[in-house]
Amino acid sequence: MIDELHESEPAPGFSKVYIPGEIEQQNEENNRVNGITIAKSVYDYLTE
């Protein structure tokens, strides 16, 4: 079923059809490799 959804034509303005949770999974994998992005003000506060 997931393969069928991924093979579907995306809506105009989109490049891919995602399943629920897929974007979050990609973000988690990216964060594990590259770290989590935080605002400079938060970083400054945490490192004081």
C-alpha positions in Angstrom: 0.0 0.0 0.0 2.9 2.4 0.8 4.4 1.7 -2.6 1.1 2.5 -4.2 0.9 5.8 -2.4 4.5 6.7 -3.3 3.7 6.0 -7.0 0.7 8.3 -6.9 0.8 11.6 -8.7 1.5 14.4 -6.1 -0.8 17.4 -5.9 0.3 20.5 -7.9 3.2 22.2 -6.2 4.4 19.1 -4.4 7.2 16.7 -5.5 6.1 13.5 -3.6 3.3 11.8 -1.8 4.2 11.2 1.8 2.7 8.7 4.3 1.9 9.8 7.8 5.1 10.0 9.9 7.4 9.8 6.9 8.6 13.5 7.1 9.1 13.2 10.8 11.2 10.0 10.3 13.4 11.8 7.7 13.8 14.8 10.1 14.9 12.4 12.9 17.4 10.7 10.7 18.8 14.1 9.6 19.0 15.3 13.2 20.9 12.2 14.3 23.5 12.9 11.6 23.7 16.7 11.6 22.4 17.6 15.1 19.3 19.6 16.1 19.1 23.2 15.0 18.3 25.6 17.8 18.1 29.4 17.9 21.3 31.2 18.8 19.6 32.8 21.8 18.7 29.3 23.2 22.3 28.1 22.7 23.7 31.2 24.4 21.3 30.7 27.4 22.2 27.0 27.7 26.0 27.6 27.5 26.0 30.5 30.1 
